[in-house]
């Protein structure tokens, strides 16, 4: 698609500046015939405006220069007083102020803008400059006057330069800081001087021996493993059916491994925490949970493995494994029991202890899944209408269940 803006025709096709990219997005949002292309350009302009607002927050405000002597002040919160600026500007005609004020009100009524004209957000200002001409065309209204269109172009050029400079600053900061995937996991021990930033640094004991030859105890070497390497080893261990500690032991002499088996326990805890957080998020505010569970012995310990499924969100997750105690007798603090059950267990008058332990394990799994908001007791209907609906019926009874437009079930 050939851009209609003459500024874009002067740009090289292979090298496009940030300022030229901003002009292209404004031009695409204004002239695109397809709503999908216009929405695409508008969404990216909003993201750029958010980046600019973040820069304003850090700097405490800024200015958009229309000319060398005309500048639009923007507060640190990203609020712009367009009415005050146009009223005080000597080069802005009064009719332009009236036309812009009315056009802003019409776009706000159409829910395109959300802020007021005298306290406009920087994002609304960006959307206004990109959509005002197309909005008037869609309403079949009179086009902007020559003075109004000239002022709009000056204001758009100033916003384009400000957006471009904000993105350039963000890119330079990202280049200086480096990508997070290329960083190495920091060691928990005390940081020592390194002579190289290689993936496998020199052994600490050798450096200390060179600095202090009288040192009698040489420390073991510490290796920092790249983050991508950790994920690759974890994925490969799952594919070949090995535990991560056993897999790491095979990589002790490898250059991209070289870590101890105990180190991967920290990795596993981090991976498990990430999975648990995503699982809790997927089951947020869920009212119905289907749980499939099975208790089996692994390495001599009875382990409860469960899978939870939510029909509402159509998602299934693995729950935290629970170790179950075996045997008929319960020792002190083996199970978290209520007051009455605690006395009965002490007198050995309780039956089906294994079933109670399994229910307690499922209760813990649900508690971990919902961050403590849901337990087995949450599914106790008591004397509610749903409990009556689930009771068995006699031949002389009739159950009628209705559902209204709001999906509320009444009995």
MARFIVEX-142684 format. One record per atom (N, C-alpha, C): x, y, z. Coordinates in steps of 0.001 Angstrom, whole numbers, plus 500000, padded with zeros to 6 digits. Atoms other than C-alpha are relative to their C-alpha. Example, Ala and Ser with C-alpha at 12.3 -4.5 7.8 and 13.67 -1.06 7.14 Angstrom:
<recs>
500890498810500000 512300495500507800 500900501200500000 499180498810499940 513670498940507140 499230501090500730 
</recs>
This chain:
<recs>
500853498808500000 500000500000500000 500889501243500000 499204498782500120 501432503352498965 499462501057500943 500489498992499067 501221505972501731 499653501286499292 500430498735500580 499386509178500933 500743501192500578 499271498898499393 501600511269503190 501269500248499209 498779499741500787 504335513006501132 501267499801500811 498794500220499199 506720512675504076 500475498547499875 499632501410500078 506614508881503729 500605499639498661 499458500306501305 507409508953500014 501486500316499913 498588499636500021 510793510487500790 500860499016500786 499243500930499185 511776507631503119 500496498836499168 499471501183500653 513941504776501986 499202498785500439 500808501172499659 512081501470501851 500738499045500915 499238500936499188 514902499561503534 500298500535501391 499688499391498717 515583502016506350 498911501010500331 501082499113499575 512672503667508154 500325500492501401 499722499440498686 513262506021511058 498790499825500898 501112500094499054 511151505973514192 498964501070499717 500930498924500324 509642509294513210 499172499647498753 500739500418501181 508718507931509779 498992498906500300 500948501042499610 507110504898511397 498776500593500690 501126499345499357 504954507177513552 499099500686498977 500790499378501061 503881509137510466 499184498955499240 500708501055500728 502966505888508747 498798499493500801 501117500465499184 500806504759511681 498867501021500016 501036498963500056 498962508090511741 499305499996498641 500584499996501339 498471507952507981 499123498766499788 500786501229500147 497233504327508130 498703500078500788 501223499870499200 494754505118510914 499002500953499362 500886498995500593 493350508022508894 499472499601498637 500363500234501404 493279506727505307 499649498565499681 500279501407500310 492864502946505596 498506499782499787 501399500281500278 489632501716504047 499463498870500873 500414501117499157 489532498528506114 500101500405501464 499984499680498564 488633498914509773 501078499223500739 498966500799499328 491085496150510678 501353500702499939 498723499297500116 494039498137509349 500002501263500852 500075498793499179 492844501316511029 500110499672501490 499917500407498592 492372499512514346 501405499537500355 498618500439499779 495828497934513990 500915501194500257 499157498803499829 497483501338513544 499652500725501286 500414499278498800 495432502863516340 500464499303501272 499543500730498802 496322500117518821 501488500206500241 498564499780499820 500044500585518173 500289501448500385 499828498617499565 499707504344518513 499684500149501480 500311499956498572 498096503805521911 501154499433500822 498849500555499280 501029501606522975 501150501002500035 498950498978500023 503453504304521873 499662501152500941 500401498936499083 501423506871523804 500224499593501453 499724500474498634 501690504718526937 501483500095500331 498552499867499781 505469504627526517 500358501458500257 499733498575499802 505474508417526213 499509500475501358 500503499620498668 503337508769529354 500945499513501087 499007500474499036 505832506610531228 501222500896500060 498879499062500009 508594508947530135 499627501305500686 500459498779499334 506519511938531281 499963499822501510 500025500250498561 506032510335534674 501391500050500609 498630499993499479 509777509855535072 500615501398499986 499405498670500147 510676513366533864 499196501097500683 500824498982499372 507835515169535652 499300500928499034 500673499175500999 506308516516532429 500883500239498795 499231499722501212 507405517729529022 499251500962499098 500567499058500962 506644519843525951 500005499365498612 500075500324501418 505526519211522370 500128501312499230 499699498750500700 506981521891520090 499320499998498634 500614499812501301 504694522977517254 500939500771499084 498937499242500650 507277525570516210 501033500325501069 498983499641499022 510322527050517892 499439500863501118 500566499090498994 508161529590519719 498660499515500561 501293500512499537 504962527544520190 500200498587500532 499825501315499392 505007524625522592 498792499669500874 501138500506499229 502285522535524214 500536499295501239 499519500574498752 502914521728527874 499180498763500362 500628501248499571 502161518182529093 500439499731501435 499690500242498597 501962517427532793 500630498622500186 499361501277499725 503764514561534450 499037498830499984 501011501054500057 500515512592534635 499481499751498601 500432500173501376 500070512907530863 498741500757499643 501207499214500242 497244515489531012 500380501265499241 499755498837500847 497047518264528396 498767500895500050 501097499035500015 494923521425528614 499958500634498615 500065499509501374 494092521872524939 499249501322499901 500787498776500057 491471524552525538 500830501206500440 499176498898499514 493849526701527572 501116500356499034 498919499728500941 496657526295525034 499484500731498764 500540499361501202 494484527202522029 499445501385500296 500517498683499639 492918530121523892 501127501019500168 498888499085499768 496298531628524843 500903500146498786 499144499940501182 497949530917521474 499500501101499064 500384498876500849 497943534077519366 499793499592498544 500093500419501402 498295532168516088 498821499077499725 501149500892500166 495193530015516675 498727500833499929 501229499243500186 491925531425515350 498929499503500963 501053500369499073 488897531460517635 499051498969499437 500883500990500611 486822529478515135 500600498597500058 499337501304499900 489407526696515239 499790499410501390 500247500469498642 489006526477519016 498575499466500145 501395500443499917 485216526207518676 499804498690499246 500162501208500815 485469523577515922 500645498788500680 499323501113499330 487977521447517824 499250499589501259 500738500317498789 485961521676521025 498745499190499682 501204500735500386 482780520524519252 500351498613499473 499591501294500532 484608517752517391 500443499056501115 499582500822498851 486161516519520646 498772499491500764 501214500417499290 482727516441522311 499251498921499229 500673501018500800 481251514456519396 500723498660500076 499239501249499901 484045511876519539 499909499408501399 500194500508498644 483623511628523303 498621499371500151 501343500585499977 479896510995522837 499980498652499301 499899501272500724 480784508213520381 500915498998500693 499138500871499167 482994506658523153 501360499736499360 498641500128500531 486137507114521060 500999500634500958 499178499316499005 487554509524523654 499312499890501358 500557500130498649 487094509422527416 500250501211500884 499663498859499151 488673512592528838 499375501281499443 500567498713500390 487542516231528705 500982500773499128 499168499231500918 488831518765526204 500991500883500749 499093499153499234 490353520984528902 500898499202500942 499130500877499210 491940517993530704 500180498692499243 499886501157500888 492772515623527855 501217499163500378 498860500886499803 494947512601528387 500830499953498720 499123500037501168 497919512160526087 499573498910499020 500480501051500887 496459508919524728 498791500471499194 501149499466500722 493162510650523861 500426501032498966 499490499036500970 495116513427522172 500557499283498769 499463500767501120 496922510845520035 498882499403499154 501134500578500728 493656509109519119 499229501084499242 500720498900500640 492013512451518339 500691500449498718 499270499553501181 494751513505515929 499991498953498895 499995501061501006 494646510119514191 498622499731499412 501348500398500434 490847509776513914 499080501164499683 500956498893500126 489372513299513746 499536500191498561 500386499794501390 489451513624509942 499106498861499518 500806501154500414 488116510102509377 498654499989500698 501274499943499271 485456510634512050 499029500976499337 500865499042500678 484100513737510299 499555499470498634 500363500574501288 484172511888506976 498921498928500162 501000501048499769 482202508965508433 498644500584500379 501259499342499649 479578511362509815 499451500875498865 500389499173501141 479376513108506412 499815501458500397 500043498609499542 480018516403508171 500978500833499186 499098499102500706 481836519437506869 501434499737500438 498591500223499690 485580519003506657 500560501171500795 499348498929499264 487948521016508781 500403501130499052 499570498856500797 488770524481507548 501503499932499764 498557499990500284 492187525293506164 500809500339501246 499302499667498761 493183526914509454 499958498826500984 500112501135499097 491867523954511427 500863498842499571 499163501099500486 493625521413509209 501476500316500168 498598499621499798 496880523378509393 500398499850501466 499691500153498574 496692523484513201 500057498524500378 499969501432499690 495896519784513330 501300499360499520 498744500560500512 498928518974511142 501184500427500857 498917499563499114 501210521100513341 500003499224501304 500095500738498738 499933519398516473 500356498531499806 499644501394500268 500252515961514880 501504499833499831 498549500090500181 503844516632513816 500732500099501333 499362499860498691 504714517733517354 499837498713500814 500232501249499265 503132514578518849 500834498869499407 499189501035500653 504926512403516271 501448500076500461 498612499847499544 508309513835517247 500162499593501459 499910500360498592 507560513389520924 499897498482500171 500109501454499926 506442509749520441 501275499328499510 498783500590500548 509485508987518304 501169500128500974 498900499818499046 511895510452520844 499821499105501226 500246500867498847 510236508495523675 500361498556499684 499665501372500389 510585505215521764 501502499849499820 498544500075500165 514206505994520866 500699499892501357 499420500088498654 515002506554524554 499794498607500580 500270501342499490 513334503234525448 500889498968499323 499154500950500728 515282501386522750 501448500099500471 498622499843499516 518591502838523903 500170499410501396 499922500605498673 517842501829527501 499995498486499926 500035501450500147 517002498302526367 501319499461499469 498710500436500520 520252498074524414 501087500056501053 498993499894498945 522261499211527412 499812498912501049 500268500989498959 520534496886529889 500159498574499512 499888501352500509 520575493837527624 498713499223500198 501196500837499930 517961491149527136 500034499157501259 500056500771498755 516769489367530250 500313498532499770 499710501400500274 517112485983528523 501496499741499872 498568500158500126 520830486608528036 500731500200501325 499358499829498709 521464487366531686 500176498662500686 499725501217499266 522837484738534018 499347500070501364 500631500057498692 521181483586537184 501020500388501066 499016499585498995 522883485354540102 500229498907501036 499663500989498990 524669483204542620 499541500480501366 500404499635498645 523430483094546183 501196500338500885 498816499725499199 526982483229547491 500541501389499761 499388498683500129 529195486260547801 500656500133498633 499439499791501321 530153487717544455 501496500278500101 498551499814500027 533860487514543677 500391500597498659 499525499367501221 535921489256541078 500159498965498905 499902500899501139 535696487648537675 500932500614498961 499116499524501057 538352487903535008 499363499871498631 500650500200501284 535902486927532283 498512499862500230 501455500147499974 532188486974531510 499556498781499201 500339501194500767 532248483559529859 498876499235500681 501106500772499456 529407481104530321 500460499131501159 499403500778498918 531670478887532468 501235500739500467 498859499189499570 533944481235534428 501080499134500617 498875500715499410 537249480303535927 499650499535501402 500248500561498680 537395478272539110 500427500999501056 499713499018498966 537231480446542212 501236499632500799 498854500411499216 539846478372544006 501314500351499341 498766499656500705 542406478954541275 500293501485500088 499782498554499878 541865482726541369 500495500359501389 499574499679498634 542178482757545138 501409499513500267 498643500500499796 545311480623545012 501023500929499371 499066499058500606 546884483111542597 500140501259500840 499938498779499214 545963486077544809 500635499745501368 499492500325498668 546834484348548113 500614498604499976 499385501338500093 549336481490547670 500010499257501323 499948500667498703 549313480784551426 498667499392500404 501303500550499653 545657479794551353 500068498485499963 499907501462499880 545417476192552529 498778499296499450 501233500636500451 541828475530551459 499542500683498713 500464499474501279 540821475988547848 498509499715499858 501445500164500152 537133476570547187 499680499290498691 500459500665501209 535209474555544671 499528501050498993 500434499085501041 534350476138541368 498489500174499987 501421499700500119 530970477782540873 499709500358498554 500354499831501399 529294477686537488 498640500675499906 501271499328500263 526554479997536252 499452499507498679 500607500625501178 524195478355533780 499028500980499368 500901499107500719 522329480293531118 498554499560500200 501410500295499744 518560480550531578 499402499120498906 500516500839501085 517786479094528153 500497498566500108 499464501346499821 520043476132528935 499214499236501056 500796500656498949 518033475405532089 498697499474499421 501263500446500593 514778475255530116 500223498859499027 499719501082500933 516373473064527456 500276498695500733 499737501219499235 517675470583530054 498725499470500644 501263500436499399 514276470524531796 499094499346498960 500835500578501054 512477469856528508 500551498655499539 499397501255500435 514950467152527464 499835498915501058 500187500984498931 514692465462530865 498585499450499994 501384500486500096 510903465266530483 499801499099498794 500174500809501207 511217463862526973 500564498596500179 499377501325499852 513538461002527964 499570499319501296 500540500639498806 511718460318531249 500956499943501174 499072499941498875 514448461321533692 499637501180500884 500143498847499121 514260463518536733 501117500987499712 499007498972500291 516106466790536456 501291499812500794 498728500261499305 518642465941539238 500829498902499351 499259501086500656 519527462679537495 500562500454498649 499519499508501287 519807464461534166 501186500935500180 498903499065499770 522064467163535614 501276499264500371 498803500770499642 524407464520537022 500756499521498770 499329500402501234 525120463408533463 500683501165499296 499438498817500641 526089466986532578 501068500676500855 499057499355499078 528631467620535342 501281500441499295 498775499651500709 531548467671532909 499723500735498688 500355499303501230 529658469325530083 500198501499500188 499709498575499888 530522472935529308 498725500807500231 501234499242499803 526895474113529098 499195499483501186 500634500462498768 525976472134532223 500923500300501163 498972499788499006 528627471619534824 499516500425501358 500523499593498706 526359472201537836 499682498764500830 500271501104499090 525629470064540872 498515499656499967 501393500452500037 522443468023541173 499137500739501011 500799499270499006 521379469939544272 499582501387499502 500336498670500509 521376473188542288 498651500016499300 501234500014500776 518462472072540156 498760499981500888 501162499935499110 516217471841543231 499435501418500054 500466498614500046 516060475641543208 499295500289498689 500678499813501280 515194475559539511 498610499380500027 501293500679499955 512414473043540140 499003500767500852 500911499217499163 510976475182542927 499498501243499251 500431498830500776 510927478223540644 499013499599498911 500904500468501052 509309476245537802 498651499613500597 501255500393499345 506740474804540205 499214501232500451 500687498774499577 505962478282541559 499353500693498803 500572499395501208 505420479603538030 498754499244499553 501161500798500420 503085476701537204 498846500176500979 501058499830499009 501166477086540480 499325501366499860 500593498670500172 500668480812539866 499081500041498794 500839500020501193 499317480232536364 498766499127500218 501157500848499716 497071477430537632 498975500740500850 500928499236499161 495588479658540342 499297501087499191 500614498972500828 494993482379537762 498935499416499077 500986500614500893 493175479984535426 498755499532500743 501146500429499205 490867478854538284 499474501128500891 500443498872499201 490147482351539576 498473500128499912 501457499822499891 486510482777540762 499229498859499350 500689501167500553 485593479267539592 499069499418501060 500995500520499065 482440477820541193 499874498480499945 500121501442500149 482664474219539929 501345499432499597 498704500631500246 485736471983539991 499796498495499951 499981501458500106 486026468385538791 501418499521500289 498687500480499560 488903466512540463 500083498504499750 499676501419500188 490340463175539321 501265499726500791 498884500228499095 492658461744541937 500293498524500125 499575501389499809 494616458569542560 501207500000500930 498898500131499036 496918457524545378 500779498734499682 499138501133500308 499851455268544522 501311500171500749 498717499968499295 503226454425545982 501120500271499001 498829499650500784 506287456077544490 501179500119500961 498800500020499135 509689455377546061 499626499670501438 500367500441498659 507978453733549013 499058500920500746 500894499062499339 505742456717549835 498693500084499219 501304499910500640 502030456857549141 499751501464499624 500119498650500536 501484459924546939 498651500151499329 501288499679500610 498179461500545947 500242500935498820 499834499224501231 498255462736542338 498614500335499483 501336499549500381 495265464804541182 500085500943498808 500184499088501124 494072466671538113 498667500691500197 501222499208499846 491494469481538359 499589500550498648 500562499495501261 489201470518535497 498865500960500306 501051498993499829 486996473609535262 499130500033498748 500885499896501175 483975473325532924 499727501445499598 500284498605500325 483501477097533146 501076500598499113 498885499439500768 486959478022531835 500589499018498993 499505501039500914 487569474735529954 501523499882500090 498563500113499762 491014474313531494 500225498932501062 499628501048499048 492704471470533376 501441500222500439 498660499803499436 495769471640535645 500319498836500920 499541500945498998 497828469306537784 500046500694501356 499961499459498647 497433469860541508 501285499578500692 498797500334499243 500223469759544068 499897498575500544 499988501362499462 501194466206544970 500008500036501527 500100500087498548 500392465208548537 500472498619500454 499533501252499423 502192462559550572 499041499571501113 500951500523499027 499806460365552573 500730499090500976 499439500906499006 500683458642555794 499300498663499868 500535501353500075 500152454887555895 499886499422501407 500196500635498699 499001452677558740 498677500395500617 501276499754499342 495995452556561031 500106500932501193 499829499201498792 497471454473563928 500540501384499621 499620498607500243 497925458245564012 500799500490501187 499181499454498938 500713459812565981 499703501471500220 500214498566499736 500809463296567473 500457500847498804 499734499032501058 500663466044564838 500200499348498624 499958500629501316 500398463536561980 498934500568499073 501092499434500767 497082464969560834 499452501224500712 500641498818499427 495378468310561324 498535499655500238 501335500467499650 492242467181563167 499263501051500811 500827499143499170 489351469019564740 499991499491501428 499948500345498579 488801468974568469 499362498664500329 500680501266499701 486288466110568549 500728498820499384 499277501095500637 488217463986566083 501327499744500679 498716500178499316 491431464588567963 499857499098501222 500236500852498829 489967463015571095 499701498572499577 500327501357500445 488558460042569174 501234499265499473 498777500635500503 491885459396567444 500910499609501150 499165500328498837 493689459522570790 499484498748500706 500594501193499380 491246456883572089 499903498834499022 500016501031501031 491632454869568863 498589499501499728 501382500346500298 487906454949568196 499575500478498610 500289499464501331 488169456289564638 500278498924498959 499833500915501106 487687454145561563 500207500800498713 499770499403501311 488621454848557945 500923501231500099 499022498911499887 491638456957558840 500613500318498645 499412499778501321 493027456480555333 499090500887499142 500925499155500769 489872458017553808 500054501441500485 499905498641499470 490116460997556153 501295500675499551 498726499436500444 493781461482555252 499953500379498520 500117499684501419 492920461374551555 499143501248499782 500816498796500114 490156463961551980 500762501235500446 499195498869499558 492538466171553894 501023500398498938 499044499697501060 495067465889551055 499317500737498845 500752499302501052 492421466880548480 499650501412500451 500290498670499454 491447469762550759 501214500926499870 498781499196500143 495068470972550760 500261500366498545 499803499703501416 495243470702546972 499085501124499523 500922498933500381 492139472845546533 500395501332500624 499585498762499334 493478475354549046 501179500631499270 498874499464500754 496749475687547120 499557500535498645 500455499576501325 494891475987543819 499310501361500041 500778498752499904 492674478844545021 500622501031500920 499333499064499079 495219480619547262 499239500130501316 500681500020498714 493261479617550366 498544500415499961 501387499546500084 489848480752549063 499002498849499887 500919501111500254 488380477296548379 500523498740500668 499704501279499372 488322474070550395 498837499055499730 501117500941500149 486120470992550545 498744500554500653 501166499415499327 483863472868552963 499271501010499121 500670499050500890 483122475360550165 498911499345499172 500989500720500790 481105472665548405 498922499362500872 501057500476499111 478888471947551433 498778500899499817 501171499186500311 475454473139550315 499096500217501208 500809499811498801 473857472678553746 498517499856499709 501443500015500206 470170473547553615 499575500928498857 500337499121501114 470285475585550415 499079499290499018 500892500576500999 468008475073547448 500673498941499154 499284500995500779 470701473175545588 500100498675500743 499963501238499220 470964470689548447 498663499260499907 501304500636500170 467217470052548192 499856499396498612 500097500531501360 467541469562544450 500777498714499833 499177501206500111 470186466880544992 499502498854500860 500531501069499161 468168464886547508 499195499022499164 500802500980500749 466515461647546338 498510500304500154 501427499741500023 462820461885545464 499218498720500241 500949501099499830 459936459693546496 499074499983498788 500906500046501168 457379458550543889 498941501084499999 501046498978499941 454919461194545124 500522501418499856 499410498671500090 457334464140544716 500360500321498556 499659499509501334 458052466259541649 500994501143500139 498968498960499949 461146468377541114 499958500796498696 500032499104501158 460960471406538767 501151500990500156 498828499113499994 464191473272537984 499887500914498796 500090498999501072 464066476500535927 501261500848499988 498838499124500186 466778478793534575 499530501262499286 500437498747500592 466153482478533861 501032500504498994 499097499443501014 467876484749531341 501385500291500531 498698499742499384 470701485484533803 500699498737500455 499422501309499662 471509481731534124 499885499687501473 500247500313498597 470150481648537695 499031498839500075 500805501213499880 468735478259538673 499125500120501239 500945499985498890 465631478162540859 499298498662500054 500635501300499762 463936475117542363 498554500209500414 
</recs>
